């Protein structure tokens, strides 16, 4: 399943309040570690064992309202939402921990 983006703050609210768990990659074009972890995030989104999870990317410079709402302070930050609540977060480009975060979306 391809990684998607939000077109607006309202779009973000609608998605995180949906039934499926959502993992969001908060990144910036100038962030080196973001470029390193991005292919890992994309690969996880294509993994069929995570088909029940929605994957999104947010450019913090383009969607600052979303970034502020979530409380992003460093990039990359990955946030897991379930039914409107942020249930887990990972700061930094750590592939093993990112995979664990995505797996947690299906287990809780």
Biopython code that builds the backbone (N, CA, C, O; Angstrom):
import numpy as np
from Bio.PDB.StructureBuilder import StructureBuilder

atoms = [
    (1, "UNK", "N", (0.847, -1.174, 0.000)),
    (1, "UNK", "CA", (0.000, 0.000, 0.000)),
    (1, "UNK", "C", (0.897, 1.242, 0.000)),
    (1, "UNK", "O", (1.791, 1.347, 0.839)),
    (2, "UNK", "N", (0.681, 2.162, -0.901)),
    (2, "UNK", "CA", (1.580, 3.322, -0.984)),
    (2, "UNK", "C", (1.436, 4.255, 0.229)),
    (2, "UNK", "O", (0.381, 4.332, 0.859)),
    (3, "UNK", "N", (2.523, 4.950, 0.525)),
    (3, "UNK", "CA", (2.504, 5.956, 1.582)),
    (3, "UNK", "C", (1.756, 7.172, 1.046)),
    (3, "UNK", "O", (1.977, 7.598, -0.087)),
    (4, "UNK", "N", (0.863, 7.730, 1.876)),
    (4, "UNK", "CA", (0.050, 8.866, 1.445)),
    (4, "UNK", "C", (0.473, 10.131, 2.192)),
    (4, "UNK", "O", (1.267, 10.079, 3.131)),
    (5, "UNK", "N", (-0.073, 11.263, 1.756)),
    (5, "UNK", "CA", (0.153, 12.527, 2.436)),
    (5, "UNK", "C", (-1.200, 13.151, 2.781)),
    (5, "UNK", "O", (-2.231, 12.777, 2.221)),
    (6, "UNK", "N", (-1.178, 14.089, 3.692)),
    (6, "UNK", "CA", (-2.404, 14.801, 4.062)),
    (6, "UNK", "C", (-2.497, 16.084, 3.253)),
    (6, "UNK", "O", (-1.499, 16.780, 3.068)),
    (7, "UNK", "N", (-3.701, 16.399, 2.768)),
    (7, "UNK", "CA", (-3.883, 17.625, 2.002)),
    (7, "UNK", "C", (-4.213, 18.810, 2.908)),
    (7, "UNK", "O", (-4.084, 19.964, 2.500)),
    (8, "UNK", "N", (-4.643, 18.516, 4.150)),
    (8, "UNK", "CA", (-5.030, 19.597, 5.061)),
    (8, "UNK", "C", (-5.068, 19.069, 6.495)),
    (8, "UNK", "O", (-4.971, 17.864, 6.729)),
    (9, "UNK", "N", (-5.211, 19.988, 7.444)),
    (9, "UNK", "CA", (-5.346, 19.617, 8.846)),
    (9, "UNK", "C", (-6.633, 18.808, 9.060)),
    (9, "UNK", "O", (-6.651, 17.851, 9.834)),
    (10, "UNK", "N", (-7.698, 19.200, 8.372)),
    (10, "UNK", "CA", (-8.968, 18.472, 8.470)),
    (10, "UNK", "C", (-8.821, 17.040, 7.957)),
    (10, "UNK", "O", (-9.396, 16.110, 8.523)),
    (11, "UNK", "N", (-8.051, 16.869, 6.886)),
    (11, "UNK", "CA", (-7.765, 15.546, 6.325)),
    (11, "UNK", "C", (-7.044, 14.692, 7.377)),
    (11, "UNK", "O", (-7.389, 13.530, 7.591)),
    (12, "UNK", "N", (-6.046, 15.284, 8.025)),
    (12, "UNK", "CA", (-5.297, 14.610, 9.094)),
    (12, "UNK", "C", (-6.243, 14.139, 10.200)),
    (12, "UNK", "O", (-6.185, 12.983, 10.619)),
    (13, "UNK", "N", (-7.117, 15.040, 10.674)),
    (13, "UNK", "CA", (-8.057, 14.712, 11.750)),
    (13, "UNK", "C", (-8.978, 13.554, 11.345)),
    (13, "UNK", "O", (-9.221, 12.641, 12.134)),
    (14, "UNK", "N", (-9.484, 13.602, 10.118)),
    (14, "UNK", "CA", (-10.388, 12.554, 9.641)),
    (14, "UNK", "C", (-9.682, 11.196, 9.604)),
    (14, "UNK", "O", (-10.262, 10.185, 10.001)),
    (15, "UNK", "N", (-8.446, 11.173, 9.135)),
    (15, "UNK", "CA", (-7.704, 9.907, 9.013)),
    (15, "UNK", "C", (-7.381, 9.328, 10.388)),
    (15, "UNK", "O", (-7.610, 8.141, 10.622)),
    (16, "UNK", "N", (-6.854, 10.140, 11.297)),
    (16, "UNK", "CA", (-6.454, 9.573, 12.595)),
    (16, "UNK", "C", (-7.662, 9.152, 13.431)),
    (16, "UNK", "O", (-7.530, 8.322, 14.330)),
    (17, "UNK", "N", (-8.828, 9.710, 13.147)),
    (17, "UNK", "CA", (-10.039, 9.320, 13.877)),
    (17, "UNK", "C", (-10.771, 8.147, 13.231)),
    (17, "UNK", "O", (-11.851, 7.764, 13.680)),
    (18, "UNK", "N", (-10.184, 7.574, 12.173)),
    (18, "UNK", "CA", (-10.787, 6.440, 11.489)),
    (18, "UNK", "C", (-10.578, 5.139, 12.246)),
    (18, "UNK", "O", (-10.036, 5.122, 13.352)),
    (19, "UNK", "N", (-11.018, 4.052, 11.629)),
    (19, "UNK", "CA", (-10.947, 2.742, 12.272)),
    (19, "UNK", "C", (-9.571, 2.091, 12.201)),
    (19, "UNK", "O", (-9.196, 1.331, 13.093)),
    (20, "UNK", "N", (-8.811, 2.389, 11.134)),
    (20, "UNK", "CA", (-7.504, 1.743, 10.965)),
    (20, "UNK", "C", (-6.421, 2.472, 11.764)),
    (20, "UNK", "O", (-6.469, 3.694, 11.905)),
    (21, "UNK", "N", (-5.444, 1.721, 12.287)),
    (21, "UNK", "CA", (-4.292, 2.386, 12.899)),
    (21, "UNK", "C", (-3.487, 3.119, 11.820)),
    (21, "UNK", "O", (-3.430, 2.681, 10.671)),
    (22, "UNK", "N", (-2.871, 4.235, 12.205)),
    (22, "UNK", "CA", (-2.145, 5.084, 11.266)),
    (22, "UNK", "C", (-0.739, 5.343, 11.806)),
    (22, "UNK", "O", (-0.579, 5.736, 12.961)),
    (23, "UNK", "N", (0.277, 5.122, 10.973)),
    (23, "UNK", "CA", (1.655, 5.469, 11.326)),
    (23, "UNK", "C", (2.061, 6.631, 10.429)),
    (23, "UNK", "O", (1.941, 6.565, 9.206)),
    (24, "UNK", "N", (2.549, 7.704, 11.068)),
    (24, "UNK", "CA", (2.912, 8.917, 10.337)),
    (24, "UNK", "C", (4.406, 9.189, 10.505)),
    (24, "UNK", "O", (4.941, 9.163, 11.613)),
    (25, "UNK", "N", (5.059, 9.448, 9.378)),
    (25, "UNK", "CA", (6.471, 9.830, 9.332)),
    (25, "UNK", "C", (6.523, 11.349, 9.208)),
    (25, "UNK", "O", (6.147, 11.903, 8.175)),
    (26, "UNK", "N", (6.993, 12.031, 10.267)),
    (26, "UNK", "CA", (7.198, 13.480, 10.224)),
    (26, "UNK", "C", (8.640, 13.724, 9.810)),
    (26, "UNK", "O", (9.567, 13.290, 10.494)),
    (27, "UNK", "N", (8.833, 14.417, 8.691)),
    (27, "UNK", "CA", (10.152, 14.559, 8.093)),
    (27, "UNK", "C", (10.324, 15.980, 7.541)),
    (27, "UNK", "O", (9.386, 16.777, 7.528)),
    (28, "UNK", "N", (11.541, 16.271, 7.088)),
    (28, "UNK", "CA", (11.829, 17.551, 6.434)),
    (28, "UNK", "C", (12.826, 17.308, 5.310)),
    (28, "UNK", "O", (13.657, 16.403, 5.389)),
    (29, "UNK", "N", (12.735, 18.119, 4.270)),
    (29, "UNK", "CA", (13.613, 17.936, 3.107)),
    (29, "UNK", "C", (15.084, 18.111, 3.472)),
    (29, "UNK", "O", (15.949, 17.496, 2.849)),
    (30, "UNK", "N", (15.378, 18.937, 4.464)),
    (30, "UNK", "CA", (16.762, 19.239, 4.856)),
    (30, "UNK", "C", (17.317, 18.249, 5.886)),
    (30, "UNK", "O", (18.458, 18.395, 6.323)),
    (31, "UNK", "N", (16.529, 17.251, 6.276)),
    (31, "UNK", "CA", (16.907, 16.317, 7.340)),
    (31, "UNK", "C", (17.596, 15.079, 6.751)),
    (31, "UNK", "O", (16.957, 14.270, 6.078)),
    (32, "UNK", "N", (18.894, 14.938, 7.009)),
    (32, "UNK", "CA", (19.657, 13.793, 6.512)),
    (32, "UNK", "C", (19.143, 12.451, 7.006)),
    (32, "UNK", "O", (18.912, 11.557, 6.192)),
    (33, "UNK", "N", (18.954, 12.273, 8.330)),
    (33, "UNK", "CA", (18.428, 11.000, 8.826)),
    (33, "UNK", "C", (17.054, 10.647, 8.240)),
    (33, "UNK", "O", (16.718, 9.471, 8.100)),
    (34, "UNK", "N", (16.267, 11.670, 7.900)),
    (34, "UNK", "CA", (14.954, 11.417, 7.289)),
    (34, "UNK", "C", (15.113, 10.719, 5.939)),
    (34, "UNK", "O", (14.346, 9.818, 5.599)),
    (35, "UNK", "N", (16.117, 11.149, 5.176)),
    (35, "UNK", "CA", (16.359, 10.539, 3.863)),
    (35, "UNK", "C", (16.854, 9.104, 4.013)),
    (35, "UNK", "O", (16.575, 8.257, 3.164)),
    (36, "UNK", "N", (17.585, 8.831, 5.086)),
    (36, "UNK", "CA", (18.114, 7.483, 5.321)),
    (36, "UNK", "C", (16.986, 6.512, 5.686)),
    (36, "UNK", "O", (16.968, 5.382, 5.197)),
    (37, "UNK", "N", (16.048, 6.937, 6.538)),
    (37, "UNK", "CA", (14.999, 6.034, 7.028)),
    (37, "UNK", "C", (13.804, 5.942, 6.074)),
    (37, "UNK", "O", (13.025, 4.992, 6.157)),
    (38, "UNK", "N", (13.652, 6.897, 5.187)),
    (38, "UNK", "CA", (12.491, 6.929, 4.299)),
    (38, "UNK", "C", (12.290, 5.633, 3.507)),
    (38, "UNK", "O", (11.162, 5.145, 3.440)),
    (39, "UNK", "N", (13.340, 5.054, 2.903)),
    (39, "UNK", "CA", (13.130, 3.788, 2.172)),
    (39, "UNK", "C", (12.666, 2.646, 3.083)),
    (39, "UNK", "O", (11.936, 1.760, 2.640)),
    (40, "UNK", "N", (13.081, 2.665, 4.339)),
    (40, "UNK", "CA", (12.652, 1.639, 5.295)),
    (40, "UNK", "C", (11.151, 1.796, 5.553)),
    (40, "UNK", "O", (10.419, 0.807, 5.580)),
    (41, "UNK", "N", (10.696, 3.035, 5.741)),
    (41, "UNK", "CA", (9.279, 3.318, 5.964)),
    (41, "UNK", "C", (8.454, 2.883, 4.757)),
    (41, "UNK", "O", (7.391, 2.279, 4.902)),
    (42, "UNK", "N", (8.962, 3.200, 3.557)),
    (42, "UNK", "CA", (8.266, 2.818, 2.310)),
    (42, "UNK", "C", (8.165, 1.291, 2.201)),
    (42, "UNK", "O", (7.128, 0.759, 1.806)),
    (43, "UNK", "N", (9.244, 0.596, 2.552)),
    (43, "UNK", "CA", (9.252, -0.865, 2.464)),
    (43, "UNK", "C", (8.246, -1.467, 3.444)),
    (43, "UNK", "O", (7.560, -2.433, 3.111)),
    (44, "UNK", "N", (8.155, -0.903, 4.649)),
    (44, "UNK", "CA", (7.185, -1.396, 5.627)),
    (44, "UNK", "C", (5.757, -1.206, 5.110)),
    (44, "UNK", "O", (4.890, -2.047, 5.350)),
    (45, "UNK", "N", (5.514, -0.101, 4.402)),
    (45, "UNK", "CA", (4.167, 0.161, 3.882)),
    (45, "UNK", "C", (3.779, -0.856, 2.807)),
    (45, "UNK", "O", (2.594, -1.100, 2.580)),
    (46, "UNK", "N", (4.774, -1.445, 2.149)),
    (46, "UNK", "CA", (4.516, -2.454, 1.113)),
    (46, "UNK", "C", (4.441, -3.876, 1.672)),
    (46, "UNK", "O", (4.062, -4.805, 0.959)),
    (47, "UNK", "N", (4.803, -4.045, 2.951)),
    (47, "UNK", "CA", (4.807, -5.360, 3.585)),
    (47, "UNK", "C", (3.363, -5.813, 3.825)),
    (47, "UNK", "O", (2.621, -5.159, 4.557)),
    (48, "UNK", "N", (2.975, -6.908, 3.221)),
    (48, "UNK", "CA", (1.594, -7.383, 3.321)),
    (48, "UNK", "C", (1.166, -7.728, 4.746)),
    (48, "UNK", "O", (-0.025, -7.714, 5.056)),
    (49, "UNK", "N", (2.123, -8.036, 5.606)),
    (49, "UNK", "CA", (1.755, -8.353, 6.988)),
    (49, "UNK", "C", (1.279, -7.111, 7.750)),
    (49, "UNK", "O", (0.708, -7.221, 8.834)),
    (50, "UNK", "N", (1.522, -5.926, 7.168)),
    (50, "UNK", "CA", (1.056, -4.669, 7.774)),
    (50, "UNK", "C", (-0.087, -4.049, 6.965)),
    (50, "UNK", "O", (-0.294, -2.836, 7.006)),
    (51, "UNK", "N", (-0.825, -4.882, 6.231)),
    (51, "UNK", "CA", (-1.890, -4.384, 5.352)),
    (51, "UNK", "C", (-2.999, -3.653, 6.102)),
    (51, "UNK", "O", (-3.711, -2.845, 5.506)),
    (52, "UNK", "N", (-3.158, -3.918, 7.389)),
    (52, "UNK", "CA", (-4.206, -3.258, 8.166)),
    (52, "UNK", "C", (-3.824, -1.892, 8.693)),
    (52, "UNK", "O", (-4.609, -1.254, 9.396)),
    (53, "UNK", "N", (-2.618, -1.432, 8.361)),
    (53, "UNK", "CA", (-2.107, -0.156, 8.858)),
    (53, "UNK", "C", (-2.032, 0.836, 7.704)),
    (53, "UNK", "O", (-1.654, 0.471, 6.592)),
    (54, "UNK", "N", (-2.394, 2.096, 7.969)),
    (54, "UNK", "CA", (-2.240, 3.147, 6.967)),
    (54, "UNK", "C", (-0.949, 3.907, 7.245)),
    (54, "UNK", "O", (-0.618, 4.189, 8.396)),
    (55, "UNK", "N", (-0.222, 4.234, 6.178)),
    (55, "UNK", "CA", (1.068, 4.921, 6.288)),
    (55, "UNK", "C", (0.971, 6.299, 5.642)),
    (55, "UNK", "O", (0.496, 6.443, 4.516)),
    (56, "UNK", "N", (1.434, 7.318, 6.386)),
    (56, "UNK", "CA", (1.414, 8.700, 5.894)),
    (56, "UNK", "C", (2.746, 9.373, 6.166)),
    (56, "UNK", "O", (3.462, 9.009, 7.098)),
    (57, "UNK", "N", (3.071, 10.372, 5.332)),
    (57, "UNK", "CA", (4.239, 11.208, 5.541)),
    (57, "UNK", "C", (3.767, 12.652, 5.673)),
    (57, "UNK", "O", (2.852, 13.082, 4.970)),
    (58, "UNK", "N", (4.400, 13.398, 6.582)),
    (58, "UNK", "CA", (4.100, 14.814, 6.764)),
    (58, "UNK", "C", (5.401, 15.594, 6.688)),
    (58, "UNK", "O", (6.296, 15.406, 7.512)),
    (59, "UNK", "N", (5.504, 16.472, 5.694)),
    (59, "UNK", "CA", (6.625, 17.408, 5.609)),
    (59, "UNK", "C", (6.345, 18.506, 6.629)),
    (59, "UNK", "O", (5.401, 19.280, 6.467)),
    (60, "UNK", "N", (7.163, 18.573, 7.679)),
    (60, "UNK", "CA", (6.882, 19.496, 8.781)),
    (60, "UNK", "C", (6.910, 20.959, 8.346)),
    (60, "UNK", "O", (6.277, 21.804, 8.979)),
    (61, "UNK", "N", (7.637, 21.264, 7.272)),
    (61, "UNK", "CA", (7.688, 22.646, 6.796)),
    (61, "UNK", "C", (6.441, 23.021, 6.005)),
    (61, "UNK", "O", (6.099, 24.200, 5.905)),
    (62, "UNK", "N", (5.763, 22.029, 5.444)),
    (62, "UNK", "CA", (4.552, 22.293, 4.663)),
    (62, "UNK", "C", (3.277, 22.180, 5.497)),
    (62, "UNK", "O", (2.286, 22.852, 5.210)),
    (63, "UNK", "N", (3.299, 21.344, 6.515)),
    (63, "UNK", "CA", (2.104, 21.094, 7.339)),
    (63, "UNK", "C", (2.430, 21.370, 8.811)),
    (63, "UNK", "O", (2.371, 20.471, 9.650)),
    (64, "UNK", "N", (2.775, 22.631, 9.110)),
    (64, "UNK", "CA", (3.194, 22.949, 10.476)),
    (64, "UNK", "C", (2.056, 22.815, 11.485)),
    (64, "UNK", "O", (2.315, 22.537, 12.656)),
    (65, "UNK", "N", (0.807, 23.004, 11.065)),
    (65, "UNK", "CA", (-0.315, 22.861, 11.995)),
    (65, "UNK", "C", (-0.423, 21.414, 12.494)),
    (65, "UNK", "O", (-0.672, 21.171, 13.675)),
    (66, "UNK", "N", (-0.231, 20.460, 11.574)),
    (66, "UNK", "CA", (-0.268, 19.044, 11.967)),
    (66, "UNK", "C", (0.905, 18.736, 12.900)),
    (66, "UNK", "O", (0.727, 18.073, 13.922)),
    (67, "UNK", "N", (2.096, 19.212, 12.555)),
    (67, "UNK", "CA", (3.290, 18.962, 13.370)),
    (67, "UNK", "C", (3.125, 19.520, 14.775)),
    (67, "UNK", "O", (3.508, 18.874, 15.751)),
    (68, "UNK", "N", (2.556, 20.717, 14.882)),
    (68, "UNK", "CA", (2.338, 21.327, 16.198)),
    (68, "UNK", "C", (1.298, 20.547, 16.994)),
    (68, "UNK", "O", (1.460, 20.351, 18.199)),
    (69, "UNK", "N", (0.245, 20.106, 16.339)),
    (69, "UNK", "CA", (-0.818, 19.341, 17.004)),
    (69, "UNK", "C", (-0.259, 18.054, 17.626)),
    (69, "UNK", "O", (-0.658, 17.657, 18.721)),
    (70, "UNK", "N", (0.665, 17.416, 16.915)),
    (70, "UNK", "CA", (1.241, 16.152, 17.375)),
    (70, "UNK", "C", (2.380, 16.390, 18.372)),
    (70, "UNK", "O", (2.730, 15.491, 19.137)),
    (71, "UNK", "N", (2.957, 17.597, 18.367)),
    (71, "UNK", "CA", (4.050, 17.915, 19.289)),
    (71, "UNK", "C", (5.402, 17.467, 18.794)),
    (71, "UNK", "O", (6.261, 17.083, 19.588)),
    (72, "UNK", "N", (5.606, 17.512, 17.462)),
    (72, "UNK", "CA", (6.878, 17.086, 16.872)),
    (72, "UNK", "C", (7.960, 18.111, 17.199)),
    (72, "UNK", "O", (7.793, 19.305, 16.951)),
    (73, "UNK", "N", (9.083, 17.627, 17.764)),
    (73, "UNK", "CA", (10.180, 18.520, 18.129)),
    (73, "UNK", "C", (11.483, 18.199, 17.401)),
    (73, "UNK", "O", (12.404, 19.017, 17.387)),
    (74, "UNK", "N", (11.564, 17.011, 16.796)),
    (74, "UNK", "CA", (12.773, 16.587, 16.087)),
    (74, "UNK", "C", (12.361, 15.697, 14.923)),
    (74, "UNK", "O", (11.298, 15.077, 14.944)),
    (75, "UNK", "N", (13.211, 15.644, 13.917)),
    (75, "UNK", "CA", (12.943, 14.795, 12.769)),
    (75, "UNK", "C", (14.055, 13.752, 12.645)),
    (75, "UNK", "O", (15.207, 14.027, 12.979)),
    (76, "UNK", "N", (13.708, 12.554, 12.165)),
    (76, "UNK", "CA", (12.336, 12.115, 11.912)),
    (76, "UNK", "C", (11.634, 11.708, 13.206)),
    (76, "UNK", "O", (12.263, 11.220, 14.146)),
    (77, "UNK", "N", (10.337, 11.916, 13.233)),
    (77, "UNK", "CA", (9.480, 11.417, 14.309)),
    (77, "UNK", "C", (8.407, 10.561, 13.667)),
    (77, "UNK", "O", (7.791, 10.954, 12.676)),
    (78, "UNK", "N", (8.189, 9.397, 14.236)),
    (78, "UNK", "CA", (7.135, 8.497, 13.769)),
    (78, "UNK", "C", (6.090, 8.410, 14.874)),
    (78, "UNK", "O", (6.423, 8.168, 16.035)),
    (79, "UNK", "N", (4.832, 8.607, 14.512)),
    (79, "UNK", "CA", (3.755, 8.556, 15.502)),
    (79, "UNK", "C", (2.713, 7.528, 15.076)),
    (79, "UNK", "O", (2.333, 7.448, 13.908)),
    (80, "UNK", "N", (2.266, 6.750, 16.044)),
    (80, "UNK", "CA", (1.212, 5.754, 15.825)),
    (80, "UNK", "C", (-0.073, 6.262, 16.453)),
    (80, "UNK", "O", (-0.119, 6.560, 17.646)),
    (81, "UNK", "N", (-1.117, 6.357, 15.639)),
    (81, "UNK", "CA", (-2.432, 6.786, 16.114)),
    (81, "UNK", "C", (-3.431, 5.649, 15.978)),
    (81, "UNK", "O", (-3.407, 4.883, 15.015)),
    (82, "UNK", "N", (-4.309, 5.561, 16.970)),
    (82, "UNK", "CA", (-5.407, 4.607, 16.917)),
    (82, "UNK", "C", (-6.651, 5.309, 17.454)),
    (82, "UNK", "O", (-6.672, 5.759, 18.600)),
    (83, "UNK", "N", (-7.690, 5.401, 16.616)),
    (83, "UNK", "CA", (-8.970, 6.031, 16.993)),
    (83, "UNK", "C", (-8.767, 7.420, 17.596)),
    (83, "UNK", "O", (-9.364, 7.760, 18.617)),
    (84, "UNK", "N", (-7.920, 8.212, 16.952)),
    (84, "UNK", "CA", (-7.733, 9.602, 17.345)),
    (84, "UNK", "C", (-6.696, 9.853, 18.419)),
    (84, "UNK", "O", (-6.372, 11.006, 18.704)),
    (85, "UNK", "N", (-6.167, 8.798, 19.022)),
    (85, "UNK", "CA", (-5.193, 8.951, 20.103)),
    (85, "UNK", "C", (-3.799, 8.565, 19.636)),
    (85, "UNK", "O", (-3.622, 7.573, 18.929)),
    (86, "UNK", "N", (-2.798, 9.366, 20.042)),
    (86, "UNK", "CA", (-1.412, 8.983, 19.773)),
    (86, "UNK", "C", (-1.027, 7.960, 20.835)),
    (86, "UNK", "O", (-0.972, 8.271, 22.025)),
    (87, "UNK", "N", (-0.763, 6.732, 20.387)),
    (87, "UNK", "CA", (-0.483, 5.653, 21.332)),
    (87, "UNK", "C", (0.995, 5.308, 21.443)),
    (87, "UNK", "O", (1.405, 4.632, 22.385)),
    (88, "UNK", "N", (1.796, 5.769, 20.487)),
    (88, "UNK", "CA", (3.225, 5.495, 20.536)),
    (88, "UNK", "C", (3.964, 6.472, 19.636)),
    (88, "UNK", "O", (3.400, 7.030, 18.696)),
    (89, "UNK", "N", (5.256, 6.666, 19.951)),
    (89, "UNK", "CA", (6.067, 7.598, 19.168)),
    (89, "UNK", "C", (7.512, 7.124, 19.172)),
    (89, "UNK", "O", (7.990, 6.551, 20.151)),
    (90, "UNK", "N", (8.193, 7.368, 18.071)),
    (90, "UNK", "CA", (9.616, 7.051, 17.941)),
    (90, "UNK", "C", (10.302, 8.264, 17.337)),
    (90, "UNK", "O", (9.879, 8.767, 16.296)),
    (91, "UNK", "N", (11.360, 8.734, 17.987)),
    (91, "UNK", "CA", (12.142, 9.848, 17.454)),
    (91, "UNK", "C", (13.492, 9.293, 17.015)),
    (91, "UNK", "O", (14.185, 8.640, 17.795)),
    (92, "UNK", "N", (13.863, 9.557, 15.757)),
    (92, "UNK", "CA", (15.151, 9.110, 15.236)),
    (92, "UNK", "C", (15.015, 8.063, 14.153)),
    (92, "UNK", "O", (13.970, 7.432, 13.996)),
    (93, "UNK", "N", (16.094, 7.895, 13.412)),
    (93, "UNK", "CA", (16.125, 6.960, 12.283)),
    (93, "UNK", "C", (16.657, 5.610, 12.754)),
    (93, "UNK", "O", (17.826, 5.284, 12.550)),
    (94, "UNK", "N", (15.777, 4.826, 13.389)),
    (94, "UNK", "CA", (16.166, 3.526, 13.933)),
    (94, "UNK", "C", (15.270, 2.447, 13.337)),
    (94, "UNK", "O", (14.157, 2.232, 13.817)),
    (95, "UNK", "N", (15.747, 1.762, 12.289)),
    (95, "UNK", "CA", (14.919, 0.815, 11.532)),
    (95, "UNK", "C", (14.259, -0.273, 12.379)),
    (95, "UNK", "O", (13.075, -0.549, 12.191)),
    (96, "UNK", "N", (14.991, -0.897, 13.304)),
    (96, "UNK", "CA", (14.416, -1.987, 14.104)),
    (96, "UNK", "C", (13.270, -1.474, 14.968)),
    (96, "UNK", "O", (12.229, -2.121, 15.081)),
    (97, "UNK", "N", (13.467, -0.309, 15.575)),
    (97, "UNK", "CA", (12.432, 0.260, 16.440)),
    (97, "UNK", "C", (11.232, 0.730, 15.616)),
    (97, "UNK", "O", (10.093, 0.673, 16.079)),
    (98, "UNK", "N", (11.496, 1.194, 14.395)),
    (98, "UNK", "CA", (10.392, 1.592, 13.516)),
    (98, "UNK", "C", (9.535, 0.376, 13.166)),
    (98, "UNK", "O", (8.307, 0.453, 13.178)),
    (99, "UNK", "N", (10.181, -0.737, 12.858)),
    (99, "UNK", "CA", (9.433, -1.954, 12.556)),
    (99, "UNK", "C", (8.603, -2.392, 13.767)),
    (99, "UNK", "O", (7.463, -2.831, 13.613)),
    (100, "UNK", "N", (9.167, -2.276, 14.956)),
    (100, "UNK", "CA", (8.432, -2.624, 16.180)),
    (100, "UNK", "C", (7.226, -1.709, 16.373)),
    (100, "UNK", "O", (6.160, -2.159, 16.793)),
    (101, "UNK", "N", (7.400, -0.422, 16.066)),
    (101, "UNK", "CA", (6.291, 0.533, 16.192)),
    (101, "UNK", "C", (5.151, 0.161, 15.247)),
    (101, "UNK", "O", (3.983, 0.184, 15.636)),
    (102, "UNK", "N", (5.493, -0.181, 14.009)),
    (102, "UNK", "CA", (4.476, -0.562, 13.032)),
    (102, "UNK", "C", (3.788, -1.860, 13.477)),
    (102, "UNK", "O", (2.568, -1.983, 13.372)),
    (103, "UNK", "N", (4.567, -2.823, 13.969)),
    (103, "UNK", "CA", (3.988, -4.091, 14.442)),
    (103, "UNK", "C", (3.039, -3.848, 15.619)),
    (103, "UNK", "O", (2.024, -4.532, 15.755)),
    (104, "UNK", "N", (3.371, -2.884, 16.459)),
    (104, "UNK", "CA", (2.523, -2.550, 17.610)),
    (104, "UNK", "C", (1.150, -2.065, 17.139)),
    (104, "UNK", "O", (0.161, -2.238, 17.851)),
    (105, "UNK", "N", (1.079, -1.468, 15.968)),
    (105, "UNK", "CA", (-0.194, -0.985, 15.436)),
    (105, "UNK", "C", (-1.210, -2.116, 15.297)),
    (105, "UNK", "O", (-2.415, -1.895, 15.412)),
    (106, "UNK", "N", (-0.719, -3.321, 15.051)),
    (106, "UNK", "CA", (-1.602, -4.471, 14.838)),
    (106, "UNK", "C", (-1.828, -5.310, 16.091)),
    (106, "UNK", "O", (-2.734, -6.143, 16.110)),
    (107, "UNK", "N", (-1.032, -5.114, 17.128)),
    (107, "UNK", "CA", (-1.094, -6.005, 18.286)),
    (107, "UNK", "C", (-1.897, -5.455, 19.453)),
    (107, "UNK", "O", (-2.441, -6.234, 20.236)),
    (108, "UNK", "N", (-1.987, -4.153, 19.594)),
    (108, "UNK", "CA", (-2.690, -3.586, 20.765)),
    (108, "UNK", "C", (-4.185, -3.606, 20.589)),
    (108, "UNK", "O", (-4.917, -3.169, 21.477)),
]
sb = StructureBuilder()
sb.init_structure("model")
sb.init_model(0)
sb.init_chain("A")
sb.init_seg("    ")
for serial, (resi, resn, name, xyz) in enumerate(atoms, 1):
    if name == "N":
        sb.init_residue(resn, " ", resi, " ")
    sb.init_atom(name, np.array(xyz, "f"), 0.0, 1.0, " ", f" {name:<3s}", serial, name[0])
structure = sb.get_structure()
